[in-house]
Structure formats: C-alpha cells, structure tokens
Amino acid sequence: MDVALLVLLLGVVIAYEDAIISFVSLTPVTTGSAALDSLATVLIIAPLTCVEDLHFLSKTSALGIFIIFISFAVIFASGLIENRLSGIWDVSWDDMWPNSLTGACNWFGVTVFGFGAVPITFNLMESMQDPRGMPRATEIALWIVGCTYAIIGNGIGILFKPSVPEFKSDVLQELPDSSWIPTMIRVSMSLVLTITAPILLVPCAEIIEGKLRMVDLEHKPQYRILIRFGMCFFCASVAFIVPSFVHIISFIGAFCVVLTSFVFPPLLHLALLRKKMSETEGVRLFKRSDKELGRFAKKQDETERYWRRTLQVDAVLLLLGTILSLLASVVIFLDLIRAS
C-alpha cells in the first residue's frame, strides 16, 4: 500500500512538473531550455520540502482556487470571442465517445484520476476534529468535483470545437501567445502548481524515511535533505524525459488510483469478511454499528445470505478493477512511449 501511495503522489508531482514546464515555455520567464526550466523548478520546490512547518503553504489554497477559477473564466471568454456559440451546432454523435481504444483508456485514466484524492483524505481522517463526518464530506466533494469537471471539460471542448477539433494537450496551449492575459494565466497556474508540489512530496519523503530505520535522521538531517532533493530531481528528470502532461495523468489514474481506490478496498474487505465469517457467532471485528454494515439479521440464514451477496459484490469489483487497470495501464504506457 505504501508503494502504491508513493507512486501515486510522485506521479502527480511529475504531472505537475510537466505542466509547469509546458506553461512556462510560452511565457517570458522561460530560460529557453526545457532542461533549465526543469532545474529551476527543482531549485524552488526542493527547499520548500525541507521546511519543518508547511502550514503557511496551506493558506494559499484559497488563492489557488481563485486563480484556477479566473483561468477557466478567461478560457471560456476566449472561446466565446473566437468562435461564439457556433461549436454547439458542430457537435455530432461521434463526439460523445472516444474514437479508439487508446482514446478510451486515456479518458478512463483522466476520469479516475479525479477520484485519486480519496485514499489520501482518509489517511488524514483521524487528525480531523470530527472524523465521522469525513465520508460524507468526501462524497459531497466528489459530486461537486465530478459535476464541475463535466461542465468545464465539455463546455470548453464545445466552445473551441470550430478552431480546435481535438485537444492534443492541455487547453492553455491553445490560447494565444501574444496577449498578456494568457501569459498571466500560465504564470499564475505555474505558481499554484509549484506551491502545491511540496505538500505532496513531504508525505513521500516521510514514507521513505520511515523505511530507513538504520539511519538516524533526527541527528543527521542532511540525509533528510538529500532524500527530498533527490525526489525533486527524480520528478523533474522524468517530466523532462516524458513531456506529456495528459499521458502522465492518464497513466497515474489507470494504474495507481484504480489500485488504491477500486482494487485494494474490495480485496481488504474480502479478507476481513472471510475472517469475520470464521469467527464464532457474536464476535464482531468491525468497530462500526450493524446499521452501517447493512444491519445483520438475527437469523443465521439471513446473515449468511448477506455475506454471500457482499462477497459477490467485492469479487466483481476486484475483478473489474484489476482488468481495467491492467488494460488501460498497458495501452496508455505504450501510447506514452510512442508520444515520447
């Protein structure tokens, strides 16, 4: 589980690095070299990962949301100015579906990636003031994010369809380079991603540091600094070698997010349920009430029927998640290699 979470977080940081390099390359702040731009991101992000308290970075969340909101507002306005509403009449039935297996797998990976925050949020649940409200809060947040993704993604695709029939990369690449407004958007988005990356890298470093028990990190902080700088250089190097934001996001979604969100949960639940069924009657391994588990019936036959139904649901979820993860990951990885 630690390995899957580590790959997930590092993959997100690599995608962020890809996006930053892509955004900055079209602004005056670029060095003119993708390698030097990558190195510059390391020199900014790496020191932030070594700070003892990252609380000050969390205060920038509202600013980041505001910048993202303004960015998409400008993108919508640009599409309306350029094409007006003519894109609505160009939408055909074929536009409703991916036109190939590769397109379907990339769509699946990007869509599932939006669910990737769930395993991370539940790791933080116990530190909340009211942990019991976390599942409901996560459900509401996912509905909001899902609806927002659908509206913004489809809306931008429809608005830009007359001028951009198919997006090959992120939408910011389609904005004009000459205007100062798109430039400010790219710089602002790069700033938001740069500030967010350390928050994701610190848990990765802590996972690795927790495995290095032979090293006294408390009295030898230079090793901690070396680990965090090393991770930053690794992410920047991969982003430089594989400069494809969409492919990285798709692969992380299809591989890591599917595993942590759709494969491991039913697998662990199957193990717990099997252990529960082997226990003597009346022994409960779950801390939650019977109501949350479907209110076990008092009669043994009803209880067994409930367990069998649960086993079937878990088995279907496990099988479906494993097949989709393998298929989508292989297809996206091969497409990523071709694109590189």
N, C-alpha and C positions, 0 to 999 in steps of 0.2 A: 504493500500500500504506500509506503514511503517513497519507493522508486517511482510509482505511477504519479504521485503528487509532485515529486521533484521534476519529472519530465514535463508534467502539465505546466507548472509555474515557469520553468526555464523556457518552454516553448512559447508561452505568452510573452515573455520578455524578448525572445528572439523576434517574434512578430512585431512587437513594439519597436525594436531596433530597426527592423526592415522599414516600418512606416516612417520613423524619424528620418532615416537616410533618404527615403523617397521624397518626403516633404521638403527637407532642407535643400535637396539638389536643385529645386526650382525656385530658390529664394536667393537674395544677395548675400546671406550669411554662410553660404556653402564655401568650402575650401576649393571646390573644383575637382575634388577627387573623392570617390566613394570610400576609399580606404582611410583617408584622413578624416572624413566625416564620421566614420565608424569609430576611429580612435578618439575623436572629440567627445562622442557620447560616453565612451568609457571614462574619460577624464572628468566628466561631470557626474555620472551616475555612481561610479565606484566609491568615491569619498563619502557620498551620502549613505551608502550601505554600511559604513563603518561608524556612523553616528550612534551613540548609545540610545537616544530617545528620538523616534521618528514622529512623535506626536504633532510636531509643527507641520509635517507634510500632510497629515490627515485634515488639517484645517483648509487645505487648498482644494478639497473635494468639491465644495460649492462653486468655487471659481472654475474648476474643470468642467462641471456640468453646464455652467453658464456659457463657457467658451464653445462646448460642443453644440449647445442649443443655437447659439449665434451662427456657428459654422454651417449647420444644416439649413438655417433660415436663409443665409446668403446663397447657398447652393440651390435651394428651391427658387429664390428670386432670380438667380442667373438662368435657370432652366425656363422660367416663365418669360423672361425678357428675350431669350434667344429663340424659343420655339412656341411661346404662348401655350395654348392648350391643344395644339394640333396632334400631340402624341397620343391623346386619348383615342382618336379615331384611327390610329395606326396599330393599335393593339389587336392581335389576332389570337385565335385559339391555340396556335402553336407556341405563342409567347407564355402560355400558362404552365408549360412543362419544360424540363431540361431536354435538350436535343440529342444527348448522348449519355452513355454510362458514366463517362468522366465528368460531365456536367452535373449529373445526378449525385455522384459521390461528393463533388465539391460543394454542392448545395447542402447535402446532408451534413458534411463536416462543419460548414459555417453555421448552419442552423443549430446543431447540437452544441457548438461552442458557446452559444448564449446560455446554455444550462451549466456551463463549467464552474460558475461561482458557487453552486450549491455545496459541493464537497468541502470547499474552503470555508464557507459560512458556518457549517455545522462543526468544524473544528474549533471555531471561536464561540460556540454556543454557551459553553459553561462559564465564560467570562462575562456574559450578559447579565444585566440586572434582573431580568425575568426570562430565563432560558426557555420556559414553557411556551412563550409566545413566538419563538424563533420559527417553527414550522409554518405557522400561519403567515408570519411576516414574509417568509421566503416565497410562499405560494402567491401572495399578492404581488410581490416584486417581480416574480417571473411572468405573471399575467401582464403586468404593465410593460415590462421589457419586451415580451413577445409581440404585443399589440403595436408598440412603438416601432420595433424592427420592421414589422409587416407594412405599416403605414409609410414609414420613411423610405424603406427599400423599394417598395412597389411604386410609391409616388415619384421618387427620383428617376427610376427606370422609365416610367411613362413620360415624364416631362422631357427627358433627354433623348427619347427614342428616335425622333426625326434626325438628330445630329449625331447621336452615338447609339447605333443599333444594338451593340453589345459591349458591355464594360469588360475590358481585359484586366483591369487593375482597380484600385480604389477610385472613388468618384472625384477626389481632389485633383487627380491627374488630368481630368477633362476641363478644369477651369482655366481661363486664360492666364498666361504668364505675365502679361504686360500691366495689368491692373494692380493697384496696391492692396485692394481688398482681398483677393485670393492669396496674395503674399502674406498678409497679416494672419489670415486663417491658417495657412500652413505653418507659420512660425508659432502661433498660439497652440495648435494641435501638437506640434513637436514638444513644446514646453510642458503641456499636460502629460504626455507620454513619458517624458524624461522624469517628471516628478513622481509619477506612479510606479515606474520600474523598480526603484529601491524598496518599495513596500512589498513587492513580490519576491525580490531577491533575498531579503533578510530571512524569511522562513526557509528558503532553500539552503542558505548558509547554515542555519541552525540545525537542519536535518543532517547535513554533512558533518557538522561539528559534533553532533550527538553521537555519531558513529566512530569518531576518532577519540576513543577513550584513552589511548596510550599517550596522547598529547595533552599537556596541562595548559589549556587555553586561557585559564584565569590568570596565570602568571607569565604567559607568553603570548601577549596579544598580537605579536607580529604574525603568528600563524593564522589568526582570525582574519587579519587584514589581507594576508596572502590568499586565503580561500576566497574572500569576497571579490578581490581584484581579479583573481583567476576566473571566477564565474562570469564577471562582466566582460573580460576579454574573450571568453569562450562564446558567449551570446553574440558579441559584436562580430566575431570571426565567422560564425555560421550565417549571420544576417548578411555579411558582405559576400560570402560564397554563394548563398541562396537568396538573391534579392527578389523574393516573391512573397509579398505580404499575404495575399489571398491563399496561396498554396500552404503556407505555414499554418495559418488559422484553420484551414480545412483539415490538414493532417492532425493537428493537435486535437481538434474536435472529434474526428473519427476514431482516433486511437486512444488518447488519454481520457477525454471526457466520457466517451462511451464506456470505457473500462470502469472508471471511478463512479459513474452515475447509473449505469444500466447493467453492468456485469457483476461487479463486486457486491452490490446490495442484495440481489436475489441469491447469490452464492452464499453469502454470510447468513442470510435469513434461512436458507435451506439447512445449513449446518446447525443453527440454533434450534430450528423446529425439529430436526431429527433428534437432537439431544433432549429436547423437551418431551418428545413422544416416548423416549426411552426411560424417562424418569417415572417414579411412582406417582400415582394419582394424587393430585392436590399440591404437588411441588411446582412452583412457578419460577421460571428463570427470567421472566420479563418483569421489570420494575413498574411498568405502566399497568393501568387497570384493565380489567376484562373488556370494558366498554371500548377502549382504543383498539383492542385486538379483535373486535367483532363480537364480543360478549359470548364467551364459550357457553354452550348449553350444558345443563346439568346432566343430561343423559349422555352416556358414553358413546352411543352410536351417532348422535348429533355432533359430538366433539370430533369424532373420527372423520365424519363427512366434511366438517370444516377444515380439518388438517389436510385431507386429500385435495380439496379444492385449492387450498393455499399452496400445496406442493406443485400442483399443476400450473398455477399462475407463475410461480417462481421459476419452474422449469422452462416455460415458454419464454419468459423474459430473459433468462440466462442464455437460452439457445439463440433467440433472435438477436440479442445484443452481441453475442460472440460472432455470429455470421456476418452481421452488418459491419462490425468493427474490422474484421479481417478483410472483407471485400473492399470496403471503402478505403481503408488504410493502404492496401496494396495498389489500388487504382490511382489514388491521389499521389502516392510516393513515386510511382512510375511517371505520372504526368509532371510532377515536380522536377524529376531528373531531366526529362525532356525540355522543360522550360528553362532549366539552368544551363 
